[in-house]
């Protein structure tokens, strides 16, 4: 496996074109562009990451149409998940808009959310959560609040002082970068691992406090 030297210079161009031509025929006709600019670099990146973030799983380009039969057949992004153990993980997604990095528990179970809300319900627990979040957010990560409940979860008052934490349904943090020159150089690996290291306090907090 050749070492990771960044993604191909036509990565963004490829995904912009895919958005306009999301079908299997176009994909097969342009498979060489995909392999050179996305697939091969992504596999090389996964190989580099495995030393510290094992296991690393690279997702396939095809969407699972068994679950989304009405959607186009190809994912309009490349992605991988790393160190997916102990109920938390690190995530990477690459598309026409650049790179998104994530960390945490993306789809917590009902039991995990119940325990998280029990911790967030107390002043001591909420302060601990906010302290960890503040540390990670200094590096540019933000909570995934898009899926948060519109109102208070059952059993909690809508005026609860920690209602912002109680409403969360995803316990993941994300950071997004628009395409930058370093994305296409070996420096890309440094940006990824530096960001994930900064996000690690949140991953570790989740692994200690929430069950698998």
N, C-alpha and C positions, 0 to 999 in steps of 0.2 A: 504494500500500500504506500503510495507516494504521500509525503507529508502534506498537511493542510497549508495552502498558500493563499487562502481567501477564495471568495466565490468568483465566478466568471464575470467579465465585464458586461456580458449580455444577459445577466440574470434578470435585471429589472425589465429589460426590453422583452425577454421571453415571457414574463408574467403579464406584461401589458398586452402582448399579442394573444396570450391564452385567454384573457378575459373576453376577447372578441371572437375567439375560435375554440370554444370549449367543447371539443368533440374528439372521439378516438382517432378519426382519420387524420385530423390536423396534428394531433399529438404524435402519431407514428411517423408522419412525414417530417416532423421536426424533432424526432427523438435524439438525434445527435446534438442539437443545440441544448436540449434539456440535460443530457448526460454530461456534456462538457461544462456547463455553467451552473448546474444545480446538483445532480445526482452524485457525480464523482467527488466534487468538493465537500458535499454534505457527509458522505461516507468517510472521507479523510478526516473531517472535523470530528466525527463520532469516534474514530479510532484514537485521535489525540485526547479527547475528553475522557475516554474510558479509564485511563490511569487514575483519575481522581474522582470521576463521577459515575463509576460503574453501578448498575448497567445503563447502557445508552441504547435507546430504540429509535430508529429512523422510520418515520411513517411513509407508507407507499403513496405514489402520486394519485392513485385512483381513489375516488370517493366510494364508500360502501353503499351502493345504490339499493341494497336490500332495505336499508333504513330510510334512505332519501331518494325514492324512485323518480321524483319529479325534478330533481336538481341535475345540473350538468355532471358528466361522469368523472371529471378531474378536479382535484383540489387546486384552487388558485393560490396555493402557497406550499412551501416545503416546511417540514417541521420534524423535531425530535424531542424526546423526553429523556432526562438523565437523572440518575441516582434516585429512581422511583422506589424507595424503600421507606418503611416506617411511616406511611401515610402522607408523605410530602415529597415533592420532586422539583426539579428545575426544567424549564421549558424554553424552546427556541422556535420561532416561526419566521420565515422569510417570504416576502411577497413583493409586489410592485411598489408598495409604500415603504419598504425598508425592512428592518429587523425588529422583532418584538421578543423580549426576554421575560420569562415569568418564573415565579417561585412560590411554593406553598402547596395547599390542598385545593385543587381546582373544583372538584365536585365532592364535597364532604358528605358522609352518610348522615342519615337522620340522627343517629346516636352521637356522632361527632359534633353536629350542630347543637344538639341539646347540651352537651358538656361545655362547648364553647360559650353558649349563652348563659349557662350557669356561672361560669367564671366571669363573664362580662357584666353579669347582674350585680356583682359586688364591687364596691369602690376599690378594694385592694386588687382584685383581679383585673378590673378595667384599667387601672393605672399601670399594671404590669404589661398588659397588652399594648397600651398606648406608648409605653416606653420603648418596647421592642420595635413597634411600627415606626416611631419617630427616628430611631437609629437607622433603619433601612431606608426610609423615605428621604433621608438626607442625600442619598446616592441617586435619587431620581425615580425610585419605584413608587407606584401608587396602588392602592387597593382596587381590586376589581369590584366596583360597586354597581355595575350595570344591571346585574341580576338581583340586586337587593330587593327585599320586600318593599312594597309601596307604603305599607302600614306596619304597625307593631306586630310581632309574632304572637301567637296565641299565648295568653297568660302574662303578657307584659303591657304596661301602660304606654300609650303613645308619647307621653311626656317624660318617659324615663330618661335620666341624665346621660345614659349610654345607649340611647336608641339607635345611633348610627352603627354601633357594633352589633347590636342585637338583630338588626334588620339584614345583616349580611347572609347570603346564601352560598357565596364562594369565598374561600379563605386564601385567595391567591393575590399576589402582587405582580404588577407588570411595569415594564419600561420599554418605550418605543423610540427607535432611532430612524429618522429618514435616511435614505441612501447617502453614505459618506464615502470618500475615497478609500478609507481604511477597510471598508467592507470587502474590497477586492485585493487585499494584501494579507500577508501572514499576521499583521497587527490585529486582524479581526478576532483571532483567538484570544489575544490579551484583553480586548474589550469584553468578550463574553465571560471569561473566567474572573476578571476583576469585578464585573457586575454581579455575578452569581456569588462571589465571596462576600460582597457587601450585603446581599440578600440572605445569607446563611443564618443570621440570628433568628429570622422569622421561621425558616424551615426547622431549625433546631427546637424552637419554642413549641411548634406544632407537634413535633415528634415526642417531646417530653410530656406534653399536656393532653394530647388527644389520643385515643386508642386507635389501633389499625383497623 
